[in-house]
């Protein structure tokens, strides 16, 4: 059947970074956005062969050492193996390279933690350049290792960094932050951008299908997470940035219409997914935080990762977990807005400020379930304590929020364009799993409920789930209603 969709047209095309920068320069809030070291995104069916040109563009000479950072996973591009291909391209162009192969756990998975960063740091020096060949974990480790090196050697300047995308699974490539675990807890750290991203559509087409489907799932928070950010901004606990919303116009316009092409691995679909993920990363870069597209659904995914070892299971695909979690998070937001619609003028805040010691004890108990050393609980409490203090100081703003709820509700509607059923239907177009038990690494409902109930306790960022908690709404009936709402939407979509 002939594809009836026209080739995608982008308002903000990352393939033309110079043109994109010119468009951004006309925004009224441009001065609030950081300058970007990302200078090129090389896109196309044969973009990987542009690697030597990318190095020359950055002024990297053949006398410099090229560090090729990768994991042990085999990747293909048609009948070619990606990692040997990258090394052959470098050799044929006269570049001297050294590979740094990151070691995984018993499941072969490389973990984004500071222990793994220590595998990279000793190899870095002022006369090297980095070519990372991998998806989110390898990219974040490469970015953050070179960021930490630069912090100690600023007189030498940044190490040139080129990120070769190998899967459309995450927006990490273009985000100036890195997800690196501390004491087993997923944390977002200020980091750096690559100077150049190489987006070879054939490599991305030929990666395992579930990775690209997970990437679509990781984009879906743009239909939900801005509500979390807006609420925090309203309470004076964050700073909402219009530019981070605006740069995602293409993702909102193109992602769902091209769902079929993405699911089938058509090159137009791969282009849409790749560029939308890159714009998603830029949205986070603009905000200097992952907050624009990392709401409560992301924290739930992090919680699932943090419980993996204790449950004896492999770490799942982050984007896939996010895609499933968004249904639960969105169901909860819908329930919260319904509750506020009915009760905004009768809510008493007197009982909404829990005692610090009780919360400390509660958090330690929750995370002892997955870490008997209590290091995880201590790290989570360190972050959560800051949120608790912020909430206490935001009482007057919360009172104003309730008083003017009907006005705020209009903005909520704008930031929530889709219902739970709409999102479930859209995710199904990608072939994305909808139930936790359907994921590549299945999650039982009991653990998913645990993540829904407790993810608000792991970090300092304020979300709608925190308001649910502080209003005292979390109980078994509330939790059952969230699950029932999700299951009803899935059943309706599938029938």
VENLIN-V871223 format. One record per helix or strand of 2 or more residues. SS is the DSSP state (~ for helix, > for strand). FROM is the first residue (numbers start at 0). TO is the last residue. If there is no record, write none. Layout:
BEGIN
ss=(SS	SS)
from=(FROM	FROM)
to=(TO	TO)
END
This chain:
BEGIN
ss=(~	~	>	~	>	>	>	~	>	~	>	~	~	>	~	>	>	>	~	~	~	~	~	~	~	~	~	~	~	~	~	~	~	~	~	~	~)
from=(16	29	39	46	64	75	79	81	95	113	127	135	153	159	171	176	184	195	200	208	224	241	248	258	266	290	295	317	355	374	394	404	419	435	444	463	475)
to=(24	31	43	56	69	76	80	91	100	120	133	151	155	164	173	181	189	199	204	222	233	245	253	263	286	292	310	342	367	392	402	414	428	437	456	469	493)
END
